[in-house]
């Protein structure tokens, strides 16, 4: 029985300029960040390697983002088709909406507070083109924020106590942790990784014939990119492209409070760990739990030292709740088969509604 698609509303404006990469699309999920969206649109529109399609998937409860980008796009000549979709909120859900709405062969994702540098899209597209055997399923960009950024005290404690193994950036360990990108110097070329950054990665369309971002992470997603990477990494090669550089500006708006983030830091990581390391062994189990005990102690101590920063106490409270939840009622989720869920009724800007598009 064919399942009925949920219809979403939006609008589109056709490109009036030249696109160097017509087979590429950029999907940007956003939530209450009109200024960041306009800034990103302006940067991408000026790139010589702009993709052929730019999709804004808006989960905001108001129309601030919609109005901001319509005002920005008015009377502009764009090198890409600009598509706006009003979506149910939630990062992974918005990404899946974007996949259904997208029409191109290579699908890029960026967070709305990321700014790609010149050559970003061309460098990643070049990796896919050079892969004549079609073995590379996804490529992440190189986030420049980690350059010369010292490791935090928490990371230094993790390594000093040997709770987290030393490892290459993007490497996943069976104790549920991964190598940090802090202090990684710029490089040229490509390196294999286990994990992608959901905020700066691109995929072959074929990947989404079998996979979607997990529904377990609906709402504010934390760790969804790690879970997706480990899943598709069993079938495809994953790479980081050092020549595709992007700045991540970490906007504070649209993020949950400390308690919710602390709880997710444990709950989501536990879910990923048990799904992809079903038999980790006694040592890795010990390291997993000790890492979260250390995290709770670290944020508790941080609050005692800086009591004017209630976020620290909230995060420690959240990790404590997460630990208890995982011990008493571990999170589980049965993944649904990948499929299209949405149809789109898109009007042309300043025009009547056009016929619905289904993917």
Legacy VTK file of the C-alpha trace (Angstrom):
# vtk DataFile Version 3.0
C-alpha trace
ASCII
DATASET POLYDATA
POINTS 359 float
0.000 0.000 0.000
1.469 3.341 -1.063
1.838 5.715 1.871
0.419 9.199 1.444
2.991 11.979 1.374
2.739 14.943 3.725
2.436 18.161 1.723
4.624 21.088 2.744
4.331 24.685 1.581
6.995 27.051 0.326
8.230 29.061 -2.616
11.049 29.139 -5.116
12.927 31.627 -7.241
14.680 30.416 -10.381
18.325 31.158 -11.057
19.040 34.069 -13.355
22.823 33.724 -13.380
25.387 31.039 -14.178
26.036 28.132 -11.807
29.393 26.369 -12.049
28.010 23.253 -10.339
24.456 22.654 -11.604
24.515 19.021 -10.434
25.038 20.098 -6.803
22.518 21.281 -4.215
22.970 22.886 -0.811
20.455 22.128 1.954
20.426 24.397 5.018
18.079 23.540 7.914
17.383 26.616 10.028
15.464 27.552 13.165
14.874 31.165 14.213
18.062 32.491 12.617
17.086 35.007 9.918
20.312 37.031 10.167
22.505 33.943 9.845
20.523 32.719 6.837
20.845 36.029 5.009
24.577 36.133 5.731
25.070 32.591 4.395
22.987 33.293 1.282
25.077 36.362 0.569
28.348 34.453 0.895
27.262 31.515 -1.294
25.786 33.804 -3.963
29.193 35.465 -4.378
31.138 32.210 -4.806
32.341 31.252 -8.267
31.616 27.606 -7.400
28.071 28.142 -6.089
25.819 25.057 -6.333
22.882 24.976 -8.742
20.249 24.726 -6.005
20.003 26.294 -2.536
17.262 24.908 -0.271
16.291 26.633 2.982
14.362 24.221 5.215
12.779 26.358 7.920
11.470 24.835 11.139
10.780 28.195 12.809
7.349 28.790 14.395
7.196 32.285 12.855
7.860 33.789 9.432
10.960 35.845 10.296
13.315 33.669 8.213
10.840 33.564 5.323
10.479 37.352 5.218
14.214 37.953 5.648
15.307 35.798 2.731
12.477 37.013 0.472
13.591 40.580 1.161
17.199 39.574 0.462
16.382 37.750 -2.785
14.128 40.466 -4.192
15.506 41.928 -7.441
18.719 39.885 -7.141
20.237 37.823 -9.929
20.982 34.463 -8.348
23.408 31.770 -9.546
21.203 29.076 -8.003
17.551 28.102 -7.771
16.474 29.328 -4.344
13.906 27.084 -2.627
12.202 27.836 0.687
10.210 25.131 2.504
8.262 25.531 5.756
9.038 22.292 7.582
8.198 20.509 10.816
10.910 21.464 13.308
13.844 19.221 14.184
17.294 19.096 12.598
17.188 15.519 11.300
13.587 15.888 10.135
14.477 19.093 8.288
17.427 17.367 6.639
15.155 14.559 5.480
12.678 17.126 4.145
15.529 18.686 2.194
16.521 15.317 0.733
12.977 14.820 -0.561
12.859 18.341 -2.008
16.300 18.228 -3.621
16.663 17.471 -7.339
20.459 17.259 -7.763
23.042 14.467 -7.891
25.323 15.651 -5.066
23.709 16.903 -1.868
25.574 19.312 0.419
24.536 20.202 3.960
25.668 23.259 5.902
24.561 24.610 9.255
23.077 28.080 8.983
25.947 29.538 11.033
28.630 28.151 8.684
30.350 30.198 5.975
32.091 28.267 3.171
35.327 29.662 1.767
35.931 30.043 -1.995
36.467 26.651 -3.618
34.543 24.740 -0.937
31.901 23.253 -3.228
34.253 22.701 -6.156
36.789 20.842 -3.980
34.228 18.397 -2.599
32.547 17.947 -5.968
35.976 17.154 -7.403
36.407 14.317 -4.905
33.190 12.694 -6.111
34.073 13.181 -9.782
37.542 11.670 -9.305
35.966 8.620 -7.628
35.205 6.811 -10.878
34.359 3.567 -9.040
31.680 5.295 -6.977
33.121 4.112 -3.654
33.012 7.443 -1.810
29.593 8.023 -0.293
30.221 11.241 1.602
32.831 13.958 2.079
33.101 16.444 4.913
34.669 19.863 4.771
37.518 21.090 6.958
36.276 23.371 9.728
38.857 26.089 10.244
37.707 26.833 13.808
39.959 24.111 15.204
43.169 25.609 13.802
45.494 26.452 16.721
42.601 25.965 19.134
43.972 24.393 22.323
42.274 21.348 23.761
39.852 22.121 26.543
40.647 21.101 30.105
38.024 18.360 29.856
39.743 16.857 26.807
43.147 17.086 28.492
41.748 15.274 31.531
40.215 12.593 29.322
43.554 11.892 27.687
45.622 12.201 30.877
43.382 9.693 32.673
43.325 7.511 29.533
39.551 7.504 29.537
39.501 8.485 25.864
42.112 6.849 23.599
44.456 9.012 21.574
43.433 8.756 17.938
43.261 10.503 14.604
40.595 13.203 14.198
37.354 11.682 12.975
38.258 8.199 14.246
35.574 6.378 16.255
36.494 4.254 19.273
34.464 1.354 20.643
34.256 3.097 24.002
31.898 5.576 22.324
34.317 8.483 21.868
36.073 9.960 18.854
39.228 11.888 18.025
38.940 15.666 18.442
39.644 18.111 15.606
41.126 20.739 17.950
44.598 21.952 16.902
44.462 20.111 13.562
46.495 22.127 11.063
45.270 22.838 7.525
46.170 20.227 4.939
45.628 19.574 1.261
44.064 16.457 -0.198
41.747 13.893 1.370
41.907 11.690 4.459
39.684 8.760 5.451
37.460 9.241 8.498
34.873 7.280 10.450
32.775 10.326 11.280
31.418 13.264 9.314
30.305 16.660 10.547
26.614 17.012 9.762
27.046 20.769 9.600
29.533 20.618 6.713
29.247 17.466 4.612
28.099 16.287 1.185
26.630 12.988 -0.017
25.956 11.102 -3.212
22.229 10.902 -3.854
22.530 7.088 -3.982
23.279 7.061 -0.245
19.744 8.262 0.473
18.112 5.492 -1.509
18.819 3.298 1.524
19.461 5.723 4.362
17.879 8.754 6.001
18.922 10.665 9.105
17.643 8.715 12.090
14.216 9.574 13.499
15.607 8.853 16.963
17.201 12.313 16.911
14.087 14.316 15.994
13.980 17.584 17.912
17.293 19.246 18.696
19.739 16.726 17.260
23.038 15.960 18.948
25.162 13.139 17.570
22.934 12.465 14.556
25.871 13.012 12.205
27.938 10.448 14.125
25.196 7.822 13.894
24.618 8.460 10.183
28.359 8.253 9.498
28.772 4.919 11.245
25.775 3.526 9.385
26.760 4.541 5.857
30.449 3.929 6.564
29.716 0.200 6.512
28.926 0.495 2.787
30.782 3.581 1.540
34.107 5.329 2.007
33.976 8.554 4.027
36.568 11.290 3.525
37.493 14.727 4.826
38.663 17.155 2.140
41.331 19.510 3.457
40.884 21.883 0.524
37.172 22.440 1.283
37.310 24.918 4.136
34.419 26.356 6.073
34.119 28.675 9.068
31.637 27.682 11.782
30.501 30.664 13.827
28.430 28.790 16.458
25.363 30.998 16.838
23.869 30.751 20.342
20.230 31.135 19.311
18.072 28.094 18.643
19.883 25.850 21.134
18.289 24.148 24.169
19.124 24.827 27.809
21.964 23.122 29.660
19.837 20.387 31.263
18.464 19.221 27.911
21.883 19.326 26.252
23.524 17.434 29.104
20.861 14.738 29.036
21.220 14.369 25.264
25.014 14.248 25.542
24.655 10.988 27.478
21.439 9.531 26.054
22.263 10.072 22.391
25.835 8.918 22.749
24.680 5.790 24.578
22.212 5.041 21.777
24.922 5.398 19.115
27.427 3.356 21.129
25.095 0.421 21.726
23.795 0.450 18.137
27.236 0.430 16.526
29.290 -1.319 19.224
26.900 -4.054 20.387
29.706 -6.089 22.001
32.287 -3.509 23.143
33.929 -5.617 25.852
34.402 -4.900 29.562
37.193 -2.324 29.140
35.255 -0.194 26.649
32.137 -0.357 28.808
34.164 0.880 31.782
35.652 3.722 29.714
32.226 4.777 28.412
30.707 5.142 31.867
33.809 6.725 33.405
33.903 9.331 30.647
30.402 10.471 31.536
31.118 10.432 35.270
34.149 12.646 34.543
32.005 14.935 32.389
29.455 15.329 35.185
32.175 16.041 37.749
33.854 18.541 35.422
30.719 20.622 34.849
29.786 20.455 38.535
33.241 21.758 39.470
33.001 24.426 36.767
29.779 25.709 38.344
31.336 25.754 41.823
34.215 27.841 40.476
31.922 30.084 38.393
28.515 30.084 40.143
27.359 32.950 37.900
27.331 30.470 34.990
24.145 28.401 35.613
24.631 26.581 32.293
27.337 24.446 33.927
25.006 23.297 36.693
22.251 22.645 34.173
24.557 20.548 32.002
25.793 18.521 35.000
22.193 17.949 36.090
21.350 16.833 32.563
24.231 14.350 32.359
23.170 12.909 35.724
19.612 12.455 34.437
20.976 10.904 31.253
23.141 8.422 33.147
20.212 7.314 35.308
17.945 7.007 32.262
20.462 4.879 30.345
20.947 2.569 33.324
17.242 2.209 34.173
15.558 2.484 30.760
18.121 2.409 27.920
16.976 4.207 24.736
16.063 2.000 21.792
14.769 2.756 18.321
13.779 0.652 15.316
14.764 2.460 12.134
12.137 2.743 9.404
13.167 1.934 5.813
14.374 4.954 3.853
11.556 6.451 1.789
10.178 9.755 0.551
7.757 11.268 3.065
6.985 14.707 1.690
5.434 16.463 -1.301
5.894 20.159 -1.960
3.541 22.917 -3.049
5.907 25.687 -4.082
4.812 29.037 -5.446
7.018 31.243 -7.523
7.863 34.413 -5.663
5.350 37.158 -6.514
3.386 34.585 -8.566
0.567 32.073 -8.236
1.034 28.630 -6.740
2.654 26.109 -9.090
1.843 22.418 -9.222
3.085 20.265 -6.359
6.383 18.433 -6.770
6.901 15.004 -5.317
10.206 13.205 -5.068
LINES 1 360
359 0 1 2 3 4 5 6 7 8 9 10 11 12 13 14 15 16 17 18 19 20 21 22 23 24 25 26 27 28 29 30 31 32 33 34 35 36 37 38 39 40 41 42 43 44 45 46 47 48 49 50 51 52 53 54 55 56 57 58 59 60 61 62 63 64 65 66 67 68 69 70 71 72 73 74 75 76 77 78 79 80 81 82 83 84 85 86 87 88 89 90 91 92 93 94 95 96 97 98 99 100 101 102 103 104 105 106 107 108 109 110 111 112 113 114 115 116 117 118 119 120 121 122 123 124 125 126 127 128 129 130 131 132 133 134 135 136 137 138 139 140 141 142 143 144 145 146 147 148 149 150 151 152 153 154 155 156 157 158 159 160 161 162 163 164 165 166 167 168 169 170 171 172 173 174 175 176 177 178 179 180 181 182 183 184 185 186 187 188 189 190 191 192 193 194 195 196 197 198 199 200 201 202 203 204 205 206 207 208 209 210 211 212 213 214 215 216 217 218 219 220 221 222 223 224 225 226 227 228 229 230 231 232 233 234 235 236 237 238 239 240 241 242 243 244 245 246 247 248 249 250 251 252 253 254 255 256 257 258 259 260 261 262 263 264 265 266 267 268 269 270 271 272 273 274 275 276 277 278 279 280 281 282 283 284 285 286 287 288 289 290 291 292 293 294 295 296 297 298 299 300 301 302 303 304 305 306 307 308 309 310 311 312 313 314 315 316 317 318 319 320 321 322 323 324 325 326 327 328 329 330 331 332 333 334 335 336 337 338 339 340 341 342 343 344 345 346 347 348 349 350 351 352 353 354 355 356 357 358
